[in-house]
Amino acid sequence: MIGTDDEDCFHTHPAYALRLIVWGGYTEERENGTLQSWRLGRAGIVNPALSHRVSLLHNRRCSYSLWLRARKPNPPIPVVLRGSGWARQAQRYRNKGTVLQEPTHDHD
């Protein structure tokens, strides 16, 4: 990652994944307002229902992480974009099936 996600731009992922921080690190803000720090060497499972954004790069420059994503399930789980920040984004491309929703603030 070379930058943080814009404020109120939360997203999910299409499948479970294992993430391992290999350099730098970041703070993840979850849609429910909690913060999670991901530091060098830390590993964790990403649940596709987790609505989050990267709010801070620990070294203020970039962070490298290895993601090992599981197969996408069938039927597919859509990527969900939540938050008022997405309306300010000039996006030219979104993966097929991406859903744009208003925030609900009840996802962990």
PLY file of the C-alpha trace (Angstrom):
ply
format ascii 1.0
element vertex 108
property float x
property float y
property float z
element edge 107
property int vertex1
property int vertex2
end_header
0.00 0.00 0.00
1.27 3.43 -0.81
-1.53 5.44 0.74
-4.46 5.31 3.09
-8.08 4.91 2.12
-10.12 8.10 2.06
-12.23 8.84 5.12
-15.58 7.07 5.18
-14.55 4.73 2.33
-15.00 1.27 3.83
-14.86 -1.93 1.80
-15.12 -5.70 2.07
-13.32 -8.47 0.15
-14.67 -11.28 -2.07
-13.19 -14.20 -0.12
-11.35 -15.18 3.04
-7.65 -14.32 3.04
-4.57 -14.68 5.20
-2.54 -11.48 5.51
1.04 -11.23 6.71
2.75 -7.87 7.20
6.25 -8.11 5.71
7.34 -4.45 5.93
5.94 -1.29 7.49
2.49 -1.75 8.91
-0.79 0.08 9.11
-3.81 0.82 11.23
-7.12 -0.52 10.03
-10.34 1.29 10.94
-13.39 -0.94 10.99
-16.79 0.37 10.05
-17.94 -0.02 13.67
-15.25 2.52 14.71
-12.71 0.14 16.24
-9.03 0.35 15.27
-6.69 -2.58 14.66
-2.91 -2.20 14.33
-1.12 -4.45 11.84
2.65 -4.44 12.53
5.62 -6.18 10.96
5.34 -9.96 11.28
1.70 -9.98 12.32
-0.64 -12.36 10.51
-4.40 -12.67 10.53
-7.46 -13.94 8.72
-9.59 -11.50 6.74
-13.29 -12.35 6.82
-15.16 -11.29 3.66
-17.84 -9.65 5.85
-15.27 -7.34 7.48
-15.95 -3.76 6.41
-12.77 -1.73 6.90
-10.35 0.85 5.54
-6.64 1.63 5.98
-6.55 4.77 8.12
-2.81 5.15 8.83
0.49 3.89 7.42
2.86 3.39 10.36
5.92 4.75 8.56
3.87 7.39 6.68
5.16 6.05 3.32
4.09 2.51 2.46
3.41 -0.96 3.80
3.97 -4.36 2.22
1.80 -7.31 3.05
1.42 -10.77 1.62
-2.18 -11.80 1.02
-3.06 -15.43 0.39
-6.67 -15.38 -0.71
-8.90 -18.42 -0.64
-10.99 -19.31 -3.65
-13.98 -17.10 -4.24
-17.09 -19.01 -3.14
-19.86 -20.00 -5.49
-22.18 -18.14 -5.49
-19.75 -15.21 -5.27
-19.64 -12.84 -2.32
-19.82 -9.27 -3.67
-17.28 -6.62 -2.71
-19.25 -3.99 -0.80
-18.26 -0.32 -0.71
-19.81 1.52 2.25
-19.64 5.11 3.38
-20.32 8.59 2.13
-16.71 8.95 0.92
-17.30 6.77 -2.12
-19.58 9.42 -3.66
-16.52 11.70 -3.89
-14.45 9.10 -5.72
-13.92 9.47 -9.46
-13.85 5.76 -10.18
-13.73 4.58 -13.73
-13.65 0.87 -12.96
-15.21 -1.45 -10.42
-15.19 -5.23 -10.50
-18.39 -6.77 -11.78
-20.79 -7.32 -8.90
-19.35 -4.58 -6.65
-22.10 -3.11 -4.47
-22.19 0.51 -3.31
-24.09 0.85 0.00
-24.73 3.43 2.65
-22.88 2.69 5.92
-24.64 0.58 8.52
-22.07 0.75 11.38
-22.97 -2.74 12.62
-20.29 -4.89 10.91
-17.23 -6.32 12.66
0 1
1 2
2 3
3 4
4 5
5 6
6 7
7 8
8 9
9 10
10 11
11 12
12 13
13 14
14 15
15 16
16 17
17 18
18 19
19 20
20 21
21 22
22 23
23 24
24 25
25 26
26 27
27 28
28 29
29 30
30 31
31 32
32 33
33 34
34 35
35 36
36 37
37 38
38 39
39 40
40 41
41 42
42 43
43 44
44 45
45 46
46 47
47 48
48 49
49 50
50 51
51 52
52 53
53 54
54 55
55 56
56 57
57 58
58 59
59 60
60 61
61 62
62 63
63 64
64 65
65 66
66 67
67 68
68 69
69 70
70 71
71 72
72 73
73 74
74 75
75 76
76 77
77 78
78 79
79 80
80 81
81 82
82 83
83 84
84 85
85 86
86 87
87 88
88 89
89 90
90 91
91 92
92 93
93 94
94 95
95 96
96 97
97 98
98 99
99 100
100 101
101 102
102 103
103 104
104 105
105 106
106 107
